[in-house]
Amino acid sequence: MHPFDLALQMQPRADGRLVGQASRDYWNVVGPYGGITAATAVQAVLLQPAVIGEPLALTANFVAPVRPGEFTAQVTLERSNRTTQHWHLRLLQPNPDGGDDVVLQAMVVMGVRRDVWSGLSARAPQVEGPEGLKRRRGRDQIAWFSRYDLRFVTHPFKVENPDEPIVHWVRDDPPRPLDHPALTAIADTFFPSIFAHRGGVVPVATVSMNVYFHCSRAELTALGAHWLIGEGRSNVFHEGFLDAEARLWAGDRLVATTHQVMWYRD
Amino acid sequence: MHPFDLALQMQPRADGRLVGQASRDYWNVVGPYGGITAATAVQAVLLQPAVIGEPLALTANFVAPVRPGEFTAQVTLERSNRTTQHWHLRLLQPNPDGGDDVVLQAMVVMGVRRDVWSGLSARAPQVEGPEGLKRRRGRDQIAWFSRYDLRFVTHPFKVENPDEPIVHWVRDDPPRPLDHPALTAIADTFFPSIFAHRGGVVPVATVSMNVYFHCSRAELTALGAHWLIGEGRSNVFHEGFLDAEARLWAGDRLVATTHQVMWYRD
């Protein structure tokens, strides 16, 4: 089984909650990679018997560090109509006092797509293919970095103009057919452009992450394990919090847009 | 009292919930203007005794049409630490069966700003001032439209290139000092660029709205009733759902960025 699918495995409990394990395969420095936690939220909704449509929007708020070991997903259907469905989700982990701590809260909107006029307004990036580019490697202890084949078209922090988007190619390693949870996790592979502004890595942490999905399950399945191009930038770094916005392309197909608010220290 | 402050008035109940009235002053076609409902969510959090810091991020999901009359805000503090605070909110309205319907669910992140390096990456728009521009009027029955002095720099649907951002000036009418709830409501004044693509108004409805705040309360207070410049665009219109992203500027100060997923019919 692919490490991504292993990471997202959850078992239903009698009370309807889902139980999973924080993935070591996607471990970051002090907890799991944020993208895998966000993907878990999408997956927990997709596993609900009442779910309709396709993932349309996710907002995942990183409430506290996720610790090693078990977590529980508490998923609530707030409202459902013919076209959209609104879910709320908490990821819980046991605390030393015998209770549960919320470590993530998220909202997922499901939507039923329809055969109406569609169009693209953003311009697809014209960049060299991934073949000739060097794969970026992280330090050995950062497990999640080995789960993605990341190839930067623009250097993530040595750039002439730090206001230009940072562009990278990305694909699961090993390659894996795309779906909405995978796209969610990939939406967190962007390097914060504050590194380019400050000329190196500074401490950052995602506070809130937003993903808008612009493709159906069938379209993703047809793409298979397609290379994606990411274009990411920030608008502002202000008194300890910055924003980030990014697009994910499969060729000239815009598959997702994503936004973050991050905490930073300088 | 300013109609905006009247619209946001809520009374605490014994169980901690807040009770308010859907504002007629900000009425849209079949319910209140989405921006006033989103602003209500921010205000309901700001009224909580345990609140710390400044609004950092709001995601408001429009779960069902808000009806005339009373609503109740149920606000939950999911987690608090030294730097951030995570809130969840439901707006409820009574249904004919004697129960409550969720009409909005939202998450608000509060953050404590710090005196660290700050910077701007986005470029402020260089546009003519609002003085020489004609105010855009809506049909008389659309009350919320009279609550904003909206002056378009680019025509909202007759444009040469519908992929270019739509730029407008906006201010509360009557003018009112800025704060985070006001900024939230203003973040919903953008005209969807699908009107430009389709050459006229088509039915749209916001499904999810995101606001990232890039200024403190003190900075907003110093700005007073400043004119804001909005730059809004869409990336994609796909099978019944579109995205929108926008920036709000006070001169060369980026005060907020905002994103939406909207349902559309064509």
Interface residues (C-beta under 8 A of the other chain):
Chain A: L56 A57 T59 N61 V63 A64 E78 R79 N81 T83 T84 H86 H88 R90 D101 V102 Q105 M107 V109 G111 V112 R113 R114 D115 V116 W117 S118 G119 L120 S121 A122 R123 P162 D163 S193 H197 R198 V207 S208 N210 Y212 H214 C215 S216 R233 S234 N235 V236 F237 H238 E239 G240 F241 D243 E245 R247 L254 T257 H259 V261 W263 Y264 R265 D266
Chain B: L56 A57 T59 N61 V63 A64 E78 R79 N81 T83 T84 H86 H88 R90 D101 V102 Q105 M107 V109 G111 V112 R113 R114 D115 V116 W117 S118 G119 L120 S121 A122 R123 P162 D163 S193 H197 R198 V207 S208 N210 Y212 H214 C215 S216 R233 S234 N235 V236 F237 H238 E239 G240 F241 D243 E245 R247 L254 T257 H259 V261 W263 Y264 R265 D266
